[in-house]
């Protein structure tokens, strides 16, 4: 049972050196700092470069045995003032 979680993004060496964004990976830890889940964001290079904050993605969260326990999908949606009804949703 978890009463809180701590999420750490793993920084890729290529991302740090070149300043380019790669698919994000996260460690999800309990309050003692023990890893309980691991998450990987899936999306395309095109999405990361051109649509960065509003990009579509799928995040797959797996437990320590590698079994997927949660999938989070966010479709690409426009959030401009011309389309206020198309705000982001997960």
N, C-alpha and C positions, 0 to 999 in steps of 0.2 A: 504494500500500500504506500502510495506517495502523497505527502501533504503539500509538497512543492517540488519544482524541477528547476534545474539550471541548464541553460542551453549555450553551448560553445560552438561557434563556427570554426571549422578547420580551414586555415588559410593554405592554399596551394602555393608552392614555391614559384611556379610559372606566373601565377596571378600577382604575387608580390613583386617579382622582378620586372615583368613587362607591363604591369598595370592593366592587364586584360582580365576579364571575368570568366571564370570557369563554372561548371555546375557546382553549387554549394553543397558542402557536407557538414553535418552537425552531430555533436555528441550531446546526448540528453542525459543529465546526471541527477542523482538524488541529492539531498541536502548534505550528505557526507562526501560528495564528490565522486561517487562510484557511478560508472556508466551503466545505465539501465536500458537505454535505447540508442539507436543510431539512425540518422535521417539523411537521405540523399535527395537533392532537388534535381529534377529532370526537366530540361528545356533546351531549346536550340540556341546556337550562337547568335543567330539573327534576332531572336527575342531578347537576349541579354543586352545586345548592343543598341538596338533601336527602341525598345519598349521598356527599358530597364525597370522603373518602379511599377509600371502597370502590366508587366509581362505575364504571360500565361505560364503555368508550371504545374508539375505534379511532384509532390513530396511523398516519398515512401519511407515509412518509419518501421524499423525492425527491432526486435529484442536482441539480447546478447547471443542467442542461438542462431540468428540470421533469419528468423521467421517473421515475415511481414505482419504487423499488427494493425497498422493504420495507413490509409492512403488519403492524401489531401489533394484535391484538384481545384485549380483556379483557372477558368477560361479567360482568354483575352477579352477585355471589355473596355469600351471608351469611357473616359471620365471627364470629358470636356464640358464646358458650359452649354454647348449645343445639344448634348445628350445626357442630361442629368439623371435620367432614369437608368443609365447603364453603369452604375457605380460598381466597384469591385465586390465580388462575393466569392467565398470559398465553399 
